Amino acid sequence: MEPELVALRDGAQLDIWQDFRLSTMPEIISAMNLCHAVFALVDTGVLANLRAGRRLPENGLLDGVVDGMGEGFLTYLRMRGVVEVRDGGYSLTRKGELLTGDVALARLGIYLEAYGPVMSRMSDLLTGRATYGADVERRGGPLARHCATLFSVFHTPVLVRAMRGRGVRTVLDVGCGGGGLLVDACLADEELTGVGLDISADAVEEARRLAGRAGVADRVEFVVGDAFAPHTWPAAARAADGMCVVSALHELFRDGEQAVVDVLDAYRATLPDARIVLVGEPEIRYDAKDNDDDFFLIHLLTGQGMPRERAEWLRVFDKSELECRRIYHRPEAGPRVCFYDLAPRN
Ligand SMILES: C[S@@+](CC[C@H](N)C(=O)[O-])C[C@H]1O[C@@H](n2cnc3c(N)ncnc32)[C@H](O)[C@@H]1O
């Protein structure tokens, strides 16, 4: 016999559930899990398998995934509209293509892979149960790799333009991360050479690998070093005739504004032949556009100095021996980064 079906309707329960839906929490939870799933799609190698034409489990689509879980993972991805079954195999949907584009994956990688260990300890950091730098750290290698992707798309052209206009032949990139900027700049200008310096040994490793893959290892050198202690830099770094420091200088605001002024003066003294010091800095505008709020949060939790707005940077430069001659910005596209073209005062 068919069991009796009893529909329970309770106004109070209905209100509570509708409130939950209206809160948008269901979408927020889904977005959070989808972030992890897209990351796993890459990290497990399933995306690479798919792109290599292995579109079915029997052709190797799920190689590297635990038996019995892979099919379920694909079911989830179908439910979320990331993959679909088409022409006898799995394919990315248009949404799946966009979610796995280079820029989308780099942005995801920064927040999930590089800063994930920080975000997951948010309450510990806020209450002092954990301290950034001692108990928790961002991952330098992934940060470098993902920044390199973003910067080569959006910022290399600025560097090349600014340096070429000043006749620079050897660029020192301080806080070079994964080396994307220097490697791309060398690819764009075959006479350019460069030295990259970063405090993270993992980042320097990434940079060396990138230079090797790009075939410019004979023109760029990457070293571990402290951006804020120029007196410790190797001779090759000090011989550069142009310098850039991108998305790194604001970290020194943690020691106060004067520390930033002092290091700018130290750059001037350490590289007397430098025709330009190009400072690239993200601007936080305290809104929620393009993850500005998320960007603010990672800086807050890691105790890094907070990035500043343009007018505040200009005030800092005014106190130094370097003069800001030009500002490059890209109002419509890309991370909100301004490039300040500094040169010794006349
Ligand atoms: C947001 S990333 C930007 C990376 C790079 N400039 C690019 O174009 O992709 C900031 C970099 O600054 C580096 N950094 C932070 N503090 C540093 C210091 N004291 N000395 C050298 N590098 C530092 C970090 O390791 C990281 O690679």
The ligand as an ORCA input file, in Angstrom:
! r2SCAN-3c Opt
* xyz 0 1
  C      51.566     41.184     -3.829
  S      53.102     40.455     -4.155
  C      53.574     41.303     -5.637
  C      54.539     40.493     -6.423
  C      55.228     41.144     -7.608
  N      55.676     42.481     -7.404
  C      54.486     41.025     -8.923
  O      54.587     41.916     -9.723
  O      53.828     40.011     -9.194
  C      54.161     41.199     -2.930
  C      55.550     40.601     -2.929
  O      56.379     41.371     -2.061
  C      57.222     40.482     -1.390
  N      57.725     41.117     -0.169
  C      57.037     41.488      0.921
  N      57.873     42.004      1.851
  C      59.110     41.951      1.308
  C      60.399     42.339      1.766
  N      60.576     42.865      2.979
  N      61.442     42.131      0.950
  C      61.287     41.582     -0.271
  N      60.096     41.193     -0.759
  C      59.023     41.383      0.023
  C      56.363     39.279     -1.110
  O      57.134     38.120     -0.821
  C      55.574     39.177     -2.410
  O      56.216     38.345     -3.341
*
